[in-house]
Structures are given as C-alpha cells and as structure tokens.
Amino acid sequence: MPPPNYLSEHFSLAELTASQTADRAGIKNVPGPEASENLRRLAALLEDVRYCLGQVPMLVSSGFRSPTVNNLVCGASNSAHKDGRAADFTAPRYGSPRQICQRIIDAGIVFDQLIYEGSWVHIGIAKVGEQPRRQVLTAVFRPKQATQYLEGLT
C-alpha cells in the first residue's frame, strides 16, 4: 500500500502534478478523475522503470498538464501529458537519458511511447483499452524549427 497522497511506493500525486509554469501563472494544475486514474497507471510504469534502473531516484520534471498548462508550455495539442499518461524525467545516478532509454528498451518494459529528448526521457502509457504501441523516438531540436522526431533511438 503506498503512503498517503502517493500513487505508488515512490511517486506522489504532488510530484506528478507539479508545474512551475502553473505556479508562475497562478493557476491550478489539478487532474480530473480520468487523469487521476491514468496517473496511477503511470506511477506503476515509473515504478517498473525505477526497478530496472537499479532503484535509483528519478526526477520527474513534468507529469500531468492541464490543457491551460499544456498551452503555456507550448505542448503538443495531442500530448499524453494532458490526460496524465506521460512523464518526463531523468535519473542522474543511473546515467544519461540515452542510457536510460536503452535500459528501458532492453528490459522489455511495456510502454506506449518512449522519447529520447536529449536532456530528459519522455515515457507514456496507452489509453485504457488500447494496446501499447512500444513506439521509440528521438527528438531533434534545431533553432527556429519545429522539433523533429526520428524513429528509434538514434
């Protein structure tokens, strides 16, 4: 049983809904019932990732984003963050984001989407009732251009 206000043993609701952008804008970043249930499923996936990384701490930089917060951070209109199905994180004590992605792939963890974003990892779960795509992408950032996503871990 997770501690009070935790979605799993190591991941709290506060951690997966924290948003500096929301704080600066003075808005609430509160998930509804569907997003809350998705965050529980996401926390279970993050526990699997934490285990495969040798139980090192993971630093979540973005989890749930309300539609307003997602717009403020210029997130994709179809972002899985909006319904609590994605998290961005690092695990510095394990290694680089690329090494983390490779370990997740090698461990056979079931995810919907895994994106190597350069300085962080994005991982997401499928919608309820859908099969996880196990899609692996690498983000390529170029000044004054839209982010490009390449298939695979490059």
Phi, psi and omega in degrees: 000126180291156176299162178306142180066015176251145177271338179205185183302320187246355186236120182266159174300318180300318181296320184273001176237359181298140179207112175297325179298314178297317179300313180297324182275354180069033180243157179274143177240072188249123179285148172279185183301316181295315179295324179297318178294320176299322179296326175297316179294320178296318179299322177297319177296317180297327175297318177299317179296313180302317179298314183290341177269011177083025178065023176285152177298145176245137181255107181275122179262340179202130174234245178296138173229122173298161178307321179295314179296318179301319177295318181297328180267007181060038178287159179299144181297333179257024184301134176291345176296329185293336177241024173075024183254010182214152175219146172251136185203167169227165174215075187305328180287345175272310183161199183286160175305323178296316178297322178298312179302314181298320180295319179299316179297311182298328182283348179074021179297137182271116179227164174274313183216137176230123181235125171278109186258018179090286182255005175205170179246135172252129176226141181221159177252158178285161173294153178304131178088354179254150176283136175298135181283337186054041181279128177245127181228158171238127179276137176240119181256129177229140180304136175061022177227154176294148177298135178254141179244121179261143177293136176088180179261103184248000000 
